[in-house]
Amino acid sequence: MTAISTSVAPNGLPLHRVSLPGTRAVTALVAFDAGARTERPEENGMAHFLEHLVFKGGEKFSDYRAVNETAERIGGQLNAYTSHDLVAFHITVRAERALEAIDLLTDFVGRPRLDGEELERERGVVIQEIARANDQPATVAEHLIDHAAFGDHPLGRTVLGPVEHLRDTFTREGIVAFRERRWGGARGGAFVVGNLEHLPDDNDPTHPALDELFGRFPTLPEPEPYEAAPPLHVRTLVEERDSNQSHLRMSYRPAIDTRSRAQRAALTIYATLLGGSMGSRLFDEIREQRGLAYSVYALSHNSADVPILQLSAGLDSAKCVEAYRRMREIVTELRDEGPREEEVERARAYAAGARVLAFENTNAVARHAAQQTILFGEEIDPDLAIAALDAVTYDDVRAVARDVADELAIACVGPHTAEDFA
């Protein structure tokens, strides 16, 4: 049974304690509603760049060596991520070192130095990260499908941003201003997940209380709302490359309410039976029966206000158009005929089982909790996520399949033109 308690630090940052029985680990994670979709056009890439810069040190652990060596000394796995929706920082350690890990994390993330010289050095690092992404056709296809589906909206821009911003535009003053505008406690959250037996009681005078440590983040006003997602852009974008393999992406906009946990769960089951497992329709027909692709899958993703169903394939360029047409036909068949009851049952069992296995990891529970509370304003209990999948019915999945309209954005990297997908 998961035990959860929540308090609010003096700076307005919600602090969620999630006790998981049977683990020796603890993950501490801090996240904010400050991903790429919250950037202004001239700031594109700044959320990710700021993620890099805070690792250069804080007040107590004053440079990157102190941060990195301290994490290693306590046996911690330290990392961060920036998506369109969130920026998050996390460390996972053995339970006995949890307080030291939280001390480290809240120092350099809550009180970063943002040194000007380090900023200049890190520009080149991120520019190389962008260059590496642009050298990987699969990554380019991901960027291209976002732009095809969302256009010039922030959700259509890359998280990394353009090289020009890193090289010419970003200043320390601008980065500090972005942080002070977006990292407000009311639109963030701190999560301590796992074996909490070794954390001190908040009334213990010999140790700093968790509220005190997470109170290192400044008190900031609640951020302004992000720009609402636009309707789906129905268009095709192709980056022509002289290659033997193509990378295909297809993006649909399911007709579900992302604020409904039950409807999100039904979309997960639909995406699973469509292309989320080795027994799914896409894998069975596109790979096994027809041999059109080595990699083919479908996944669902929900931002706070927009659901996405994406089909993806990496395949021989000579087979790309044939695979595209058949993948689209399979979506149509599910819309018109509905799925089979046995495949819904199988997909439900597979998706729920995968969620249970993922939640054996404290970091996965922490990341899920951040998404639930910051994006959707929902309870963070991982048991509720599993129960929602278990409760999905055949009729729920049939309704999702029926309402996936035959409108989609298409992106491809390979020796093709947009007319190939007309």
TORSEMI-796799 format. One record per residue (C-alpha): residue number from 1; residue in three letters; x, y, z. Coordinates in pm, 1 decimal. Each point is the difference from the previous one (the first is absolute). Layout:
residues N
[NUM 'ALA' [X Y Z]]
...
END
This chain:
residues 422
[1 'MET' [0.0 0.0 0.0]]
[2 'THR' [149.2 333.0 -106.3]]
[3 'ALA' [14.8 262.0 278.0]]
[4 'ILE' [-9.6 360.3 -122.5]]
[5 'SER' [15.9 329.6 186.2]]
[6 'THR' [20.8 356.1 -130.6]]
[7 'SER' [112.5 326.3 153.2]]
[8 'VAL' [88.4 340.2 -142.2]]
[9 'ALA' [338.9 161.8 52.7]]
[10 'PRO' [6.2 368.8 101.6]]
[11 'ASN' [77.8 95.8 -361.8]]
[12 'GLY' [-323.4 -158.5 -123.2]]
[13 'LEU' [163.4 -314.4 -140.1]]
[14 'PRO' [-214.6 -309.9 65.3]]
[15 'LEU' [198.9 -283.7 157.6]]
[16 'HIS' [-132.5 -352.1 -55.0]]
[17 'ARG' [134.5 -296.6 200.2]]
[18 'VAL' [-77.3 -337.0 -159.3]]
[19 'SER' [98.4 -299.9 211.6]]
[20 'LEU' [42.1 -322.1 -197.7]]
[21 'PRO' [40.6 -324.3 193.1]]
[22 'GLY' [263.8 -252.5 -98.2]]
[23 'THR' [262.0 228.4 -154.4]]
[24 'ARG' [345.4 105.2 117.9]]
[25 'ALA' [7.8 313.8 -214.3]]
[26 'VAL' [-125.9 357.8 12.6]]
[27 'THR' [-50.2 242.1 -288.0]]
[28 'ALA' [-21.9 373.6 60.2]]
[29 'LEU' [-140.9 194.7 -295.1]]
[30 'VAL' [-88.3 366.1 -50.2]]
[31 'ALA' [-199.0 108.1 -306.5]]
[32 'PHE' [-155.5 317.4 -135.0]]
[33 'ASP' [-251.4 94.2 -266.9]]
[34 'ALA' [288.4 158.1 -188.9]]
[35 'GLY' [59.1 -212.8 -307.3]]
[36 'ALA' [43.4 109.4 -360.0]]
[37 'ARG' [-369.7 80.6 -51.0]]
[38 'THR' [31.5 283.0 254.8]]
[39 'GLU' [275.3 176.6 -195.4]]
[40 'ARG' [-50.5 313.1 -205.2]]
[41 'PRO' [116.8 -33.3 -363.8]]
[42 'GLU' [332.4 169.8 67.9]]
[43 'GLU' [53.6 -226.9 302.7]]
[44 'ASN' [-35.0 -333.2 -180.6]]
[45 'GLY' [261.7 -233.3 147.4]]
[46 'MET' [40.8 201.0 320.6]]
[47 'ALA' [-179.7 -244.5 230.4]]
[48 'HIS' [238.2 -277.2 -107.7]]
[49 'PHE' [306.3 226.1 17.6]]
[50 'LEU' [-94.4 102.7 354.9]]
[51 'GLU' [-26.6 -367.9 90.5]]
[52 'HIS' [365.2 -37.6 -101.0]]
[53 'LEU' [119.0 311.0 180.6]]
[54 'VAL' [-129.4 -75.6 348.3]]
[55 'PHE' [227.3 -306.4 15.2]]
[56 'LYS' [296.6 238.9 11.0]]
[57 'GLY' [-46.1 54.1 373.4]]
[58 'GLY' [-191.6 172.9 274.9]]
[59 'GLU' [83.6 170.8 330.3]]
[60 'LYS' [122.0 -304.3 195.6]]
[61 'PHE' [117.8 -217.6 -286.2]]
[62 'SER' [153.7 284.6 -192.0]]
[63 'ASP' [116.9 -151.6 -328.6]]
[64 'TYR' [-68.7 -293.2 -229.9]]
[65 'ARG' [275.1 -211.2 160.5]]
[66 'ALA' [-153.6 39.4 344.7]]
[67 'VAL' [-342.6 -96.2 -139.4]]
[68 'ASN' [122.8 -301.8 -196.1]]
[69 'GLU' [243.6 -132.5 260.0]]
[70 'THR' [-251.2 36.7 283.2]]
[71 'ALA' [-259.8 -194.6 -199.1]]
[72 'GLU' [253.5 -277.9 -55.7]]
[73 'ARG' [113.0 4.8 363.7]]
[74 'ILE' [-352.7 -73.4 120.7]]
[75 'GLY' [-56.9 -259.1 -275.8]]
[76 'GLY' [-258.7 213.2 -177.1]]
[77 'GLN' [-127.6 -0.9 -356.6]]
[78 'LEU' [-54.6 365.7 -85.0]]
[79 'ASN' [-175.2 125.5 -313.3]]
[80 'ALA' [-259.7 236.3 -145.4]]
[81 'TYR' [-233.0 33.6 -297.3]]
[82 'THR' [-181.4 269.7 -191.3]]
[83 'SER' [-310.1 -73.2 -204.8]]
[84 'HIS' [-255.4 228.1 -159.5]]
[85 'ASP' [-197.6 -20.6 325.4]]
[86 'LEU' [247.0 -20.8 287.7]]
[87 'VAL' [352.6 55.4 121.4]]
[88 'ALA' [103.4 -244.1 273.3]]
[89 'PHE' [308.8 -85.2 204.9]]
[90 'HIS' [38.3 -326.8 188.9]]
[91 'ILE' [239.7 -212.7 200.1]]
[92 'THR' [-39.5 -363.3 107.8]]
[93 'VAL' [202.0 -142.4 289.8]]
[94 'ARG' [-7.4 -275.6 257.3]]
[95 'ALA' [-245.2 93.9 272.4]]
[96 'GLU' [270.0 67.0 263.7]]
[97 'ARG' [141.2 290.3 -207.3]]
[98 'ALA' [-331.8 166.8 -81.7]]
[99 'LEU' [50.4 311.2 211.6]]
[100 'GLU' [343.2 64.1 -152.1]]
[101 'ALA' [-147.0 -44.2 -348.3]]
[102 'ILE' [-277.5 251.1 69.2]]
[103 'ASP' [254.9 242.9 143.4]]
[104 'LEU' [199.4 -23.7 -323.2]]
[105 'LEU' [-298.2 21.9 -235.9]]
[106 'THR' [-167.8 294.8 169.0]]
[107 'ASP' [326.3 193.3 19.1]]
[108 'PHE' [107.2 7.1 -363.5]]
[109 'VAL' [-352.9 -3.7 -144.8]]
[110 'GLY' [-157.3 234.9 255.0]]
[111 'ARG' [298.0 236.4 36.4]]
[112 'PRO' [195.5 -24.8 -329.0]]
[113 'ARG' [294.2 231.7 -55.8]]
[114 'LEU' [-61.2 27.5 -377.6]]
[115 'ASP' [358.8 112.6 -43.8]]
[116 'GLY' [64.2 208.6 -312.3]]
[117 'GLU' [320.8 -181.7 -95.8]]
[118 'GLU' [-166.1 -339.5 36.0]]
[119 'LEU' [-287.4 125.9 -213.1]]
[120 'GLU' [238.0 84.6 -283.3]]
[121 'ARG' [165.9 -341.4 19.0]]
[122 'GLU' [-332.0 -184.9 7.3]]
[123 'ARG' [-121.0 173.4 -317.9]]
[124 'GLY' [238.1 -210.4 -203.6]]
[125 'VAL' [-107.2 -319.1 175.3]]
[126 'VAL' [-367.9 52.1 -82.0]]
[127 'ILE' [82.1 106.2 -356.1]]
[128 'GLN' [174.3 -336.6 -37.8]]
[129 'GLU' [-308.4 -170.6 147.3]]
[130 'ILE' [-214.3 168.6 -266.2]]
[131 'ALA' [244.5 -102.0 -273.6]]
[132 'ARG' [-11.5 -359.8 120.2]]
[133 'ALA' [-381.1 3.8 -5.6]]
[134 'ASN' [0.5 136.2 -354.0]]
[135 'ASP' [231.6 -283.9 -106.4]]
[136 'GLN' [-252.6 -261.0 118.1]]
[137 'PRO' [-283.6 -46.2 -250.9]]
[138 'ALA' [-232.8 -153.7 261.3]]
[139 'THR' [38.5 306.9 221.7]]
[140 'VAL' [-52.8 232.6 -294.9]]
[141 'ALA' [-322.6 -186.9 -79.0]]
[142 'GLU' [-121.8 61.6 356.9]]
[143 'HIS' [68.9 370.7 -33.7]]
[144 'LEU' [-163.3 6.3 -341.0]]
[145 'ILE' [-325.0 -166.0 113.7]]
[146 'ASP' [-38.7 249.5 284.9]]
[147 'HIS' [32.9 286.0 -247.3]]
[148 'ALA' [-236.0 -168.1 -245.5]]
[149 'ALA' [-267.3 -51.9 267.0]]
[150 'PHE' [33.2 331.1 189.7]]
[151 'GLY' [157.5 245.3 -242.7]]
[152 'ASP' [154.5 308.7 161.8]]
[153 'HIS' [-170.3 -63.9 333.7]]
[154 'PRO' [250.0 -68.5 285.0]]
[155 'LEU' [-92.0 -370.5 -14.4]]
[156 'GLY' [124.6 1.5 -359.7]]
[157 'ARG' [345.5 127.3 90.9]]
[158 'THR' [287.7 -219.8 110.6]]
[159 'VAL' [92.6 -20.5 366.4]]
[160 'LEU' [365.8 59.7 -88.8]]
[161 'GLY' [-76.7 316.4 -197.7]]
[162 'PRO' [198.7 136.7 -294.7]]
[163 'VAL' [377.2 36.3 0.6]]
[164 'GLU' [-34.5 374.3 -60.9]]
[165 'HIS' [-161.9 51.1 339.2]]
[166 'LEU' [280.1 -185.1 178.7]]
[167 'ARG' [271.8 174.0 -196.7]]
[168 'ASP' [-128.1 355.7 -23.2]]
[169 'THR' [-306.4 74.1 213.7]]
[170 'PHE' [-7.1 -151.2 347.6]]
[171 'THR' [140.4 219.3 278.2]]
[172 'ARG' [35.9 -65.9 368.9]]
[173 'GLU' [-253.9 272.8 72.1]]
[174 'GLY' [-253.6 -156.7 -234.8]]
[175 'ILE' [50.0 -346.0 151.3]]
[176 'VAL' [-44.1 132.3 355.1]]
[177 'ALA' [-314.3 183.3 -111.3]]
[178 'PHE' [-143.8 -318.7 -150.8]]
[179 'ARG' [68.9 -191.3 320.5]]
[180 'GLU' [-161.1 268.6 213.7]]
[181 'ARG' [-303.1 5.8 -230.1]]
[182 'ARG' [-55.3 -377.0 -25.2]]
[183 'TRP' [138.1 -176.8 308.8]]
[184 'GLY' [-275.7 110.7 239.0]]
[185 'GLY' [-77.7 -246.8 276.6]]
[186 'ALA' [-373.1 2.0 -69.8]]
[187 'ARG' [65.3 -157.3 -343.1]]
[188 'GLY' [261.1 -246.3 116.4]]
[189 'GLY' [46.2 -281.8 242.0]]
[190 'ALA' [257.1 -188.9 205.4]]
[191 'PHE' [-27.3 -377.2 33.5]]
[192 'VAL' [181.3 -235.1 237.1]]
[193 'VAL' [-81.4 -358.3 -98.1]]
[194 'GLY' [106.1 -338.7 133.3]]
[195 'ASN' [131.8 -120.5 335.7]]
[196 'LEU' [-45.5 300.3 229.5]]
[197 'GLU' [99.3 -172.2 324.6]]
[198 'HIS' [333.7 181.4 21.9]]
[199 'LEU' [-134.8 350.8 -50.3]]
[200 'PRO' [-17.6 206.8 320.4]]
[201 'ASP' [-324.2 103.5 157.7]]
[202 'ASP' [-83.5 360.6 -84.5]]
[203 'ASN' [15.2 79.0 373.6]]
[204 'ASP' [350.0 -144.0 45.0]]
[205 'PRO' [222.9 296.4 102.9]]
[206 'THR' [322.2 -184.1 -94.1]]
[207 'HIS' [-77.1 -11.8 -373.1]]
[208 'PRO' [-141.4 249.8 -250.3]]
[209 'ALA' [-365.8 -66.2 -74.1]]
[210 'LEU' [-96.2 -87.3 -356.8]]
[211 'ASP' [-209.5 317.6 -18.1]]
[212 'GLU' [311.7 195.9 89.6]]
[213 'LEU' [208.0 -166.3 -271.5]]
[214 'PHE' [-262.0 37.9 -271.0]]
[215 'GLY' [-54.5 354.9 127.2]]
[216 'ARG' [331.9 89.8 -164.7]]
[217 'PHE' [-194.1 72.8 -318.3]]
[218 'PRO' [-94.0 368.1 -15.6]]
[219 'THR' [-354.2 116.2 62.5]]
[220 'LEU' [-131.0 99.8 -343.2]]
[221 'PRO' [-343.2 95.5 -135.1]]
[222 'GLU' [-211.3 -256.4 -181.6]]
[223 'PRO' [96.9 -10.1 -369.7]]
[224 'GLU' [-232.0 121.9 -272.2]]
[225 'PRO' [-198.0 -270.8 -183.5]]
[226 'TYR' [164.3 -160.6 -300.9]]
[227 'GLU' [-143.2 46.9 -348.3]]
[228 'ALA' [-280.9 -248.8 -64.8]]
[229 'ALA' [63.9 -271.9 -257.0]]
[230 'PRO' [-128.5 75.9 -351.1]]
[231 'PRO' [-211.5 -233.9 -215.5]]
[232 'LEU' [190.7 -272.3 -182.7]]
[233 'HIS' [189.7 122.5 -305.0]]
[234 'VAL' [-85.6 -248.8 -277.1]]
[235 'ARG' [310.5 11.6 -216.2]]
[236 'THR' [304.1 -193.5 -114.8]]
[237 'LEU' [361.2 102.7 54.3]]
[238 'VAL' [289.5 -190.3 -158.1]]
[239 'GLU' [370.5 52.8 45.0]]
[240 'GLU' [154.4 -156.1 -307.4]]
[241 'ARG' [315.6 -199.2 68.0]]
[242 'ASP' [181.0 -236.3 -232.6]]
[243 'SER' [-21.9 -307.3 219.8]]
[244 'ASN' [-102.3 -364.6 -11.0]]
[245 'GLN' [-215.6 26.1 311.5]]
[246 'SER' [-292.1 232.8 65.8]]
[247 'HIS' [-144.9 117.7 330.0]]
[248 'LEU' [-376.8 44.7 -10.7]]
[249 'ARG' [-221.1 173.4 256.7]]
[250 'MET' [-380.8 35.7 -1.7]]
[251 'SER' [-181.5 213.4 258.2]]
[252 'TYR' [-373.4 -23.0 78.2]]
[253 'ARG' [-201.3 203.0 250.1]]
[254 'PRO' [-228.9 -238.9 194.4]]
[255 'ALA' [-332.2 139.6 123.6]]
[256 'ILE' [55.9 -53.3 371.0]]
[257 'ASP' [-2.7 236.1 297.8]]
[258 'THR' [354.6 9.1 137.3]]
[259 'ARG' [-139.1 109.9 338.5]]
[260 'SER' [-164.8 -342.3 37.1]]
[261 'ARG' [222.6 -270.1 145.4]]
[262 'ALA' [-241.3 -265.9 -133.0]]
[263 'GLN' [11.0 133.1 -356.7]]
[264 'ARG' [379.7 25.7 6.3]]
[265 'ALA' [12.4 -362.5 114.0]]
[266 'ALA' [-232.1 -106.6 -283.9]]
[267 'LEU' [226.6 176.9 -250.7]]
[268 'THR' [298.9 -185.6 147.0]]
[269 'ILE' [-173.1 -334.1 -57.6]]
[270 'TYR' [-94.0 100.2 -355.4]]
[271 'ALA' [358.0 104.1 -80.0]]
[272 'THR' [126.2 -326.8 150.6]]
[273 'LEU' [-217.8 -223.3 -217.0]]
[274 'LEU' [74.3 216.5 -303.4]]
[275 'GLY' [378.4 -0.5 32.8]]
[276 'GLY' [123.9 -25.4 356.9]]
[277 'SER' [106.6 -362.1 20.2]]
[278 'MET' [127.5 -293.2 -205.7]]
[279 'GLY' [-357.4 -127.4 -24.3]]
[280 'SER' [-137.6 332.0 -123.5]]
[281 'ARG' [-156.0 53.1 -340.5]]
[282 'LEU' [281.9 213.3 -138.8]]
[283 'PHE' [276.7 -232.4 116.2]]
[284 'ASP' [-182.4 -311.8 -113.1]]
[285 'GLU' [-90.5 121.2 -348.2]]
[286 'ILE' [260.0 263.6 -95.0]]
[287 'ARG' [299.2 -191.5 136.3]]
[288 'GLU' [-89.6 -367.7 35.6]]
[289 'GLN' [-243.6 -61.7 -287.1]]
[290 'ARG' [125.3 248.2 -259.4]]
[291 'GLY' [361.9 57.1 105.7]]
[292 'LEU' [-29.9 371.5 -74.5]]
[293 'ALA' [178.6 134.3 307.6]]
[294 'TYR' [236.2 -102.5 275.4]]
[295 'SER' [-131.5 265.5 238.6]]
[296 'VAL' [-371.3 86.7 4.7]]
[297 'TYR' [-206.7 115.0 296.2]]
[298 'ALA' [-274.1 228.0 129.0]]
[299 'LEU' [-5.4 204.1 318.3]]
[300 'SER' [-229.7 245.5 171.2]]
[301 'HIS' [111.9 319.2 170.1]]
[302 'ASN' [-206.2 249.3 194.5]]
[303 'SER' [96.8 357.5 68.3]]
[304 'ALA' [-221.5 193.8 239.6]]
[305 'ASP' [-243.7 101.6 -274.2]]
[306 'VAL' [68.0 -217.2 -303.4]]
[307 'PRO' [13.5 -377.2 -67.5]]
[308 'ILE' [232.4 -140.4 -265.1]]
[309 'LEU' [-0.9 -339.5 -171.2]]
[310 'GLN' [321.6 -55.6 -194.1]]
[311 'LEU' [89.7 -283.4 -236.6]]
[312 'SER' [367.0 -46.6 -83.1]]
[313 'ALA' [209.8 -220.8 -223.7]]
[314 'GLY' [360.9 -34.6 -107.5]]
[315 'LEU' [16.3 -193.0 -325.5]]
[316 'ASP' [147.9 -64.5 -342.3]]
[317 'SER' [-67.3 309.7 -207.0]]
[318 'ALA' [-138.8 -209.1 -285.8]]
[319 'LYS' [-270.6 -130.1 235.4]]
[320 'CYS' [-84.3 325.5 178.2]]
[321 'VAL' [-302.7 109.7 -201.1]]
[322 'GLU' [-151.6 -349.4 2.6]]
[323 'ALA' [41.7 -16.7 377.6]]
[324 'TYR' [-150.6 347.6 43.5]]
[325 'ARG' [-311.6 -95.4 -195.4]]
[326 'ARG' [-50.2 -324.0 189.0]]
[327 'MET' [58.1 165.9 340.3]]
[328 'ARG' [-263.8 255.5 -84.5]]
[329 'GLU' [-238.1 -275.2 -112.1]]
[330 'ILE' [42.1 -179.3 332.3]]
[331 'VAL' [-107.7 313.0 188.3]]
[332 'THR' [-299.8 22.9 -232.8]]
[333 'GLU' [-91.9 -365.0 59.5]]
[334 'LEU' [6.4 53.6 374.6]]
[335 'ARG' [-217.9 307.6 -43.9]]
[336 'ASP' [-256.4 -172.9 -220.5]]
[337 'GLU' [-2.3 -354.1 138.3]]
[338 'GLY' [128.8 43.5 352.4]]
[339 'PRO' [261.3 -215.4 170.7]]
[340 'ARG' [-56.8 -362.0 96.6]]
[341 'GLU' [-94.6 -59.7 360.8]]
[342 'GLU' [288.1 -239.0 57.1]]
[343 'GLU' [257.4 249.4 -124.0]]
[344 'VAL' [-141.3 266.2 233.0]]
[345 'GLU' [32.0 -244.6 290.1]]
[346 'ARG' [355.0 -86.7 -101.2]]
[347 'ALA' [101.3 363.4 -45.8]]
[348 'ARG' [-152.0 95.1 334.9]]
[349 'ALA' [192.3 -274.5 178.4]]
[350 'TYR' [322.6 94.0 -180.2]]
[351 'ALA' [-30.0 374.8 68.0]]
[352 'ALA' [-93.3 -46.6 365.9]]
[353 'GLY' [279.4 -252.4 47.6]]
[354 'ALA' [252.1 234.8 -157.3]]
[355 'ARG' [-114.1 277.3 233.5]]
[356 'VAL' [36.9 -225.4 304.3]]
[357 'LEU' [352.0 -98.5 -104.9]]
[358 'ALA' [96.7 362.1 -69.0]]
[359 'PHE' [-119.6 101.8 344.3]]
[360 'GLU' [252.3 -236.3 158.5]]
[361 'ASN' [238.7 290.3 -73.1]]
[362 'THR' [-23.1 296.5 238.9]]
[363 'ASN' [108.4 240.0 -273.6]]
[364 'ALA' [-288.8 -110.6 -223.2]]
[365 'VAL' [-248.0 57.2 282.5]]
[366 'ALA' [144.0 346.8 63.7]]
[367 'ARG' [-19.9 97.7 -367.2]]
[368 'HIS' [-356.6 -129.4 -21.0]]
[369 'ALA' [-94.0 194.3 312.8]]
[370 'ALA' [142.2 322.1 -144.3]]
[371 'GLN' [-200.9 -41.4 -318.5]]
[372 'GLN' [-319.8 -81.6 187.9]]
[373 'THR' [4.2 295.5 234.2]]
[374 'ILE' [163.0 272.2 -212.1]]
[375 'LEU' [-161.4 -76.2 -336.0]]
[376 'PHE' [-335.5 -140.5 105.0]]
[377 'GLY' [-49.8 114.1 359.2]]
[378 'GLU' [-80.9 -356.5 105.5]]
[379 'GLU' [85.4 -230.1 288.8]]
[380 'ILE' [345.1 -149.4 -33.0]]
[381 'ASP' [-67.2 -347.2 141.9]]
[382 'PRO' [161.2 -248.7 -245.1]]
[383 'ASP' [-262.6 -259.4 96.8]]
[384 'LEU' [-266.1 221.7 -159.7]]
[385 'ALA' [184.0 -8.4 -334.1]]
[386 'ILE' [8.2 -378.8 5.3]]
[387 'ALA' [-364.9 -21.5 106.3]]
[388 'ALA' [-100.6 234.3 -283.8]]
[389 'LEU' [153.7 -236.2 -256.1]]
[390 'ASP' [-159.3 -304.7 162.7]]
[391 'ALA' [-341.7 171.5 -15.8]]
[392 'VAL' [2.4 73.2 -374.8]]
[393 'THR' [-280.3 -183.0 -182.7]]
[394 'TYR' [-38.1 -116.0 -356.8]]
[395 'ASP' [-255.8 277.1 -59.9]]
[396 'ASP' [247.3 260.7 127.8]]
[397 'VAL' [261.5 -109.2 -253.4]]
[398 'ARG' [-258.2 -33.7 -277.4]]
[399 'ALA' [-101.2 361.5 62.0]]
[400 'VAL' [362.2 117.3 -27.5]]
[401 'ALA' [49.5 -194.3 -325.3]]
[402 'ARG' [-323.1 136.1 -148.3]]
[403 'ASP' [95.2 360.9 74.9]]
[404 'VAL' [351.5 0.8 -149.1]]
[405 'ALA' [-86.6 207.7 -304.8]]
[406 'ASP' [161.7 -63.9 -337.9]]
[407 'GLU' [199.1 321.4 34.4]]
[408 'LEU' [369.3 -9.8 73.0]]
[409 'ALA' [331.6 174.8 -29.5]]
[410 'ILE' [278.8 -190.1 -176.0]]
[411 'ALA' [377.4 36.9 18.5]]
[412 'CYS' [273.8 -196.9 -168.0]]
[413 'VAL' [377.2 11.0 -31.9]]
[414 'GLY' [127.7 -181.4 -306.9]]
[415 'PRO' [6.1 5.1 -383.2]]
[416 'HIS' [-361.6 109.2 -40.2]]
[417 'THR' [-219.6 298.1 -77.2]]
[418 'ALA' [-322.5 110.6 164.8]]
[419 'GLU' [-190.5 -118.2 -307.9]]
[420 'ASP' [98.5 -360.2 80.2]]
[421 'PHE' [-236.8 12.6 297.9]]
[422 'ALA' [-294.8 166.8 -172.4]]
END
